Amino acid sequence: MRFPGRITAGTLTVAVQYVIVSLIAYLGAYSFTNLVHGSYASIGGLWAMISGMVVLQATMDATESTAGRRVFGSLVGAVLSAAYLLVFPFSPVGMALSIGITVLICQAFQVPDHARLAAITVGAIMIFSDLNPEIGPVVNAALRFGEVFIGSTVAVLVVRFWPFSPKDETRAE
């Protein structure tokens, strides 16, 4: 079997960026979430790691832009799901309607690319709140938003301090 590509300095940089983002985002959010709800610290780390990988782009400008949209979308999702759960109990229909409203808000603010991630945030917050009612929807929403912020910030910092230099190479997204 022949390997279809080649490993270059650029492709190695991309791989190392993913290694650094995944490790630092996971550990940072694990520690953050562990302060409030230790049994869900791994979920917090996972949520931050996913956010960091979603935000990681080929250029600083693209990474910062994606981070801003990701954080804004998650803020919308966190606020909406917490507000819903403060008034109504969890229900699949309520979750679905909240997801739809979140997507509409993201469309209105012209961040449609991240509407799906904001919608996933709504789903995660609502389901985690249903599974762990002792945490409360506001704390749960704050944790999920904090984890997204951690992952997004780590990605921005990694690209700022170790930028990808394409030199006619393409970045694997």
C-alpha positions in Angstrom: 0.0 0.0 0.0 1.4 3.4 -1.0 0.9 6.4 1.3 -0.9 9.0 -0.7 0.6 12.1 0.8 3.8 13.3 2.4 4.6 14.6 5.8 6.1 18.1 5.7 7.0 20.8 8.2 3.6 22.3 7.5 1.6 19.1 8.1 3.6 18.3 11.2 2.8 21.8 12.5 -0.9 21.2 12.0 -0.7 17.9 13.8 1.2 19.4 16.7 -1.3 22.2 16.9 -4.1 19.7 17.3 -2.1 17.8 20.0 -1.5 21.0 22.0 -5.1 22.3 21.6 -6.6 18.9 22.6 -4.4 18.5 25.6 -4.5 22.0 27.1 -8.2 22.5 26.3 -9.1 19.2 27.9 -7.0 19.7 31.0 -8.0 23.3 31.5 -11.7 22.5 31.2 -11.4 19.4 33.3 -9.9 21.5 36.1 -12.6 24.2 35.6 -15.5 21.8 35.7 -14.0 19.7 38.5 -14.3 22.8 40.8 -18.1 22.6 40.5 -19.1 19.1 39.5 -16.3 16.6 39.7 -18.2 13.6 38.2 -18.7 15.6 34.9 -15.1 17.0 34.7 -14.3 14.6 31.8 -17.4 15.8 29.9 -16.2 19.4 30.4 -12.8 18.5 29.1 -14.3 16.8 26.1 -16.6 19.8 25.4 -13.6 22.2 25.5 -11.5 19.9 23.3 -14.2 19.7 20.7 -14.6 23.5 20.7 -10.8 24.0 20.3 -10.7 21.7 17.4 -13.7 23.3 15.7 -12.1 26.8 16.2 -8.6 25.8 15.0 -8.1 27.2 11.4 -5.2 27.7 9.0 -4.7 31.4 9.8 -4.9 33.6 12.8 -7.7 35.7 11.3 -9.8 32.7 10.5 -9.2 31.2 13.9 -10.1 34.4 15.7 -13.2 34.8 13.6 -14.3 31.2 14.1 -13.6 31.5 17.9 -15.8 34.6 18.1 -18.7 33.0 16.3 -18.3 29.8 18.3 -18.3 31.7 21.7 -21.2 33.9 20.6 -23.3 30.9 19.4 -22.6 29.0 22.6 -23.5 32.1 24.7 -26.8 32.2 22.8 -27.4 28.5 23.4 -26.4 28.7 27.0 -28.6 31.7 27.9 -31.6 30.3 26.0 -31.4 26.8 27.5 -30.9 28.1 31.0 -33.8 30.5 30.6 -36.1 27.8 29.3 -35.1 25.4 32.2 -35.7 28.0 34.8 -39.3 28.3 33.6 -40.1 24.8 32.3 -39.0 21.3 33.0 -37.0 19.4 30.5 -39.0 17.9 27.6 -37.9 16.7 24.2 -40.4 19.1 22.5 -39.1 22.1 24.6 -35.5 21.1 23.7 -36.4 20.9 20.0 -38.1 24.3 20.1 -35.2 25.9 22.0 -32.8 24.5 19.4 -35.0 26.0 16.6 -35.0 29.4 18.4 -31.3 29.3 18.9 -30.7 28.6 15.2 -33.0 31.6 14.3 -31.1 33.8 16.7 -27.8 32.8 15.1 -29.2 33.4 11.6 -30.4 36.8 12.7 -26.9 37.7 14.0 -25.4 36.4 10.8 -23.5 33.5 12.4 -25.2 30.6 10.6 -22.0 28.6 10.4 -22.1 28.1 14.1 -25.8 27.7 14.6 -25.4 23.9 14.7 -22.8 24.1 17.5 -25.0 26.5 19.4 -27.9 24.1 18.9 -25.7 21.2 20.2 -24.9 23.4 23.2 -28.7 23.8 23.9 -29.1 20.0 23.7 -26.1 19.3 25.9 -27.2 21.8 28.6 -30.8 20.6 28.6 -29.9 16.9 28.7 -27.2 17.4 31.4 -29.6 19.4 33.4 -32.2 16.7 33.1 -29.6 14.0 34.2 -28.3 16.2 37.0 -31.0 18.4 38.4 -29.0 19.1 41.5 -26.6 21.3 39.5 -29.2 23.7 38.3 -29.6 25.0 34.7 -27.7 28.3 35.3 -24.6 26.6 36.7 -24.8 23.9 34.0 -25.1 26.6 31.3 -22.2 28.5 32.8 -20.1 25.4 32.9 -20.8 24.5 29.2 -20.1 28.1 28.1 -16.9 28.2 30.2 -15.7 25.0 28.6 -16.4 26.4 25.1 -14.6 29.6 26.0 -11.6 27.6 27.3 -11.3 25.5 24.2 -11.7 28.4 21.8 -9.2 30.5 23.7 -6.6 27.7 23.7 -7.0 27.3 19.9 -6.5 31.1 19.4 -3.4 31.1 21.6 -1.9 28.1 19.9 -2.3 29.6 16.5 -1.0 32.9 17.7 2.2 31.5 19.2 2.8 28.7 16.6 1.1 29.7 13.4 0.7 27.4 10.4 2.8 28.5 7.4 1.2 26.9 4.4 3.9 27.5 1.7 1.7 25.9 -1.0 0.5 23.2 1.4 -3.1 22.6 2.2 -4.3 22.2 5.7 -6.4 19.1 6.6 -9.6 20.4 8.1 
